[in-house]
Each structure stands twice: as C-alpha cells, then as structure tokens.
Amino acid sequence: MSIELDKVDRKILALLQQDSTLSLNDLAEAVNLTTTPCWKRLKKLEESGVIEKRVALLNPDKLNLSFTAFVLVKTSDHSHEWYTHFVSTASDFPEVMEFYRMAGEYDYMMKVQVKDMQCFDSFYKKLVNCVTGISNVTSTFAMEPLKYTTALPIN
C-alpha cells in the first residue's frame, strides 16, 4: 500500500537516500521546516514503512568481495514445500545479496557477491547440495559495474 507523498516528503526521502546520517537540524533546514514538523514527517515515513531502515553501504572492492555473479535457477518442482525450502535455504547464504522469483524462462534469480571464482564455485556446490529439485542453473558474471544505486526514483 503506497501513501501520498507531497513535495517536502519527497525532498526528505531524496536527501536521506543520498546521506542517511543527516542530522534532524540539517534535514529540516534543507526542506525549509523547523525540527518538530520535520521530525513528525520523518516518523510518519518510518511508521508507514516508506523508510524501512537506514544502513551503511560498503565498498565490495575494499572488502575483497568484487566478484559478482547472477545465478538463474530452473526447477521442475513448483510445490509450496519446495518453494519454502528453497527460499529459506538460499536466503540463508550471506553471499546472496538479492533474490527474486521470476517470470520467463528461469524461475529464480540471485545476485551473489564473493571474493573470486573459487569462492563462487564453493557457493554453487553448497547451493546444489542443499536443495534438490533444481533442474538447471546458469550463472553469468559481471565484468565491470557500470551503474549501481540504491536510490529509488521518487521524483
């Protein structure tokens, strides 16, 4: 369920997407409000779920995690039990950064972030050993990130 956002709400969200460490004073000043109305808007955005959480974005290269794989999975088992087991198992792998149920040729897609090909191979072996019923896995590897953002296009 979406909520109505006015121009000030959108400006608050845009600023927070760029720097979630902004102080309430700085945020209020940037949107031409005093701190109390700004705080109330911020609370409303948090309570409604528009703002889910505030996090630090880490540089994968600096942490020696620059190998990005996109893993596409097909299954012939579409039962609720298999789905629940697969989602739970794959979601528990810390290497899985994003995980989607797909429409089209493949049933699921994961973005996996690891150190190198050897670490990816270990991940792959753990995945296929933990989950039966996978009929096909195809992986592609990112050569170079050209665009990466966490900022949603809210304007």
C-alpha positions as CSV (number, residue, x, y, z in Angstrom):
1,M,0.0,0.0,0.0
2,S,1.5,3.3,-1.0
3,I,1.0,6.6,0.8
4,E,0.6,10.1,-0.6
5,L,3.8,11.9,-0.6
6,D,4.0,15.7,-1.0
7,K,6.9,17.7,-2.3
8,V,8.5,18.0,1.1
9,D,8.2,14.3,1.9
10,R,9.9,13.5,-1.5
11,K,12.7,16.0,-0.8
12,I,13.3,14.4,2.7
13,L,13.5,11.0,1.1
14,A,15.8,12.2,-1.7
15,L,18.1,13.7,0.9
16,L,18.1,10.6,3.1
17,Q,18.8,8.4,0.1
18,Q,22.0,10.4,-0.5
19,D,23.1,10.6,3.1
20,S,21.1,8.9,5.9
21,T,23.4,10.4,8.5
22,L,22.0,13.9,8.1
23,S,21.1,15.4,11.4
24,L,17.5,16.4,12.0
25,N,18.6,20.1,12.1
26,D,20.3,19.8,8.7
27,L,17.4,17.8,7.2
28,A,14.8,20.4,8.5
29,E,16.9,23.3,7.2
30,A,17.2,21.6,3.7
31,V,13.4,21.3,3.4
32,N,12.6,24.7,4.9
33,L,10.9,23.3,8.1
34,T,11.6,23.6,11.8
35,T,12.8,20.5,13.5
36,T,9.4,19.4,15.0
37,P,7.4,19.3,11.8
38,C,10.4,17.6,10.0
39,W,10.6,15.0,12.8
40,K,6.9,14.3,12.6
41,R,7.2,13.8,8.8
42,L,10.2,11.5,9.3
43,K,8.3,9.5,11.9
44,K,5.3,9.2,9.6
45,L,7.6,7.9,6.8
46,E,9.1,5.4,9.1
47,E,5.9,4.2,10.7
48,S,4.2,3.8,7.3
49,G,7.1,1.7,6.1
50,V,8.3,4.0,3.4
51,I,11.6,4.2,5.2
52,E,12.4,0.6,6.1
53,K,15.8,1.1,7.7
54,R,19.0,3.2,7.5
55,V,22.2,1.4,6.6
56,A,25.8,1.9,5.7
57,L,26.7,1.0,2.1
58,L,30.0,-0.8,2.0
59,N,32.5,-0.9,-0.9
60,P,32.8,-4.6,-2.0
61,D,36.3,-3.9,-3.6
62,K,37.7,-2.6,-0.3
63,L,36.4,-5.8,1.4
64,N,37.8,-8.1,-1.3
65,L,34.3,-9.1,-2.5
66,S,34.4,-7.8,-6.1
67,F,33.2,-10.9,-7.9
68,T,29.6,-10.6,-8.8
69,A,27.6,-13.5,-10.2
70,F,24.0,-13.6,-11.4
71,V,22.6,-17.1,-10.9
72,L,19.5,-18.2,-12.8
73,V,17.6,-21.3,-11.5
74,K,15.0,-23.5,-13.0
75,T,13.0,-26.1,-11.1
76,S,10.5,-28.7,-12.1
77,D,9.1,-28.8,-8.6
78,H,6.7,-25.9,-8.0
79,S,5.2,-27.2,-4.8
80,H,4.8,-24.9,-1.8
81,E,7.0,-27.2,0.3
82,W,9.9,-27.0,-2.3
83,Y,9.4,-23.2,-2.7
84,T,9.5,-22.7,1.1
85,H,12.7,-24.8,1.5
86,F,14.4,-23.2,-1.5
87,V,13.7,-19.7,-0.4
88,S,14.7,-20.3,3.2
89,T,17.9,-22.1,2.2
90,A,19.1,-19.6,-0.5
91,S,18.2,-16.7,1.7
92,D,20.4,-18.0,4.5
93,F,23.5,-17.8,2.3
94,P,25.3,-14.5,3.2
95,E,26.7,-14.4,-0.4
96,V,23.2,-13.9,-1.8
97,M,22.7,-10.1,-2.0
98,E,19.4,-10.1,-3.9
99,F,17.0,-12.9,-4.7
100,Y,13.9,-12.9,-6.9
101,R,11.2,-15.2,-8.2
102,M,11.0,-14.5,-11.9
103,A,8.6,-14.8,-14.8
104,G,10.0,-16.2,-18.0
105,E,12.5,-18.9,-18.8
106,Y,14.0,-19.1,-15.4
107,D,12.1,-19.4,-12.1
108,Y,14.6,-17.6,-9.7
109,M,17.5,-15.2,-9.9
110,M,20.1,-14.4,-7.3
111,K,22.8,-11.8,-7.2
112,V,25.8,-13.3,-5.5
113,Q,28.8,-11.4,-4.2
114,V,32.0,-13.2,-3.4
115,K,35.8,-12.9,-3.4
116,D,36.6,-14.8,-6.6
117,M,35.6,-17.7,-8.9
118,Q,36.8,-20.3,-6.4
119,C,34.5,-18.8,-3.7
120,F,31.7,-18.8,-6.2
121,D,32.3,-22.4,-7.0
122,S,32.1,-23.2,-3.3
123,F,28.8,-21.3,-3.0
124,Y,27.4,-23.1,-6.1
125,K,28.3,-26.5,-4.7
126,K,26.7,-25.7,-1.3
127,L,23.5,-24.5,-3.1
128,V,23.0,-27.5,-5.3
129,N,23.8,-29.9,-2.4
130,C,21.3,-28.2,-0.1
131,V,18.4,-28.1,-2.5
132,T,17.1,-31.0,-4.6
133,G,14.7,-30.4,-7.4
134,I,16.8,-27.8,-9.3
135,S,16.7,-28.7,-12.9
136,N,19.0,-26.1,-14.4
137,V,21.4,-23.5,-13.1
138,T,23.0,-20.8,-15.3
139,S,25.4,-18.3,-14.0
140,T,26.7,-15.1,-15.6
141,F,29.5,-12.9,-14.2
142,A,29.8,-9.2,-14.1
143,M,32.9,-7.8,-15.8
144,E,32.5,-4.2,-14.7
145,P,29.8,-2.4,-12.7
146,L,28.6,0.5,-14.9
147,K,25.8,1.8,-12.6
148,Y,24.9,0.9,-9.1
149,T,22.4,2.8,-6.9
150,T,20.2,2.2,-4.0
151,A,18.3,5.4,-4.6
152,L,14.7,4.9,-5.8
153,P,13.5,7.3,-8.5
154,I,10.9,9.1,-6.2
155,N,10.6,12.4,-8.1
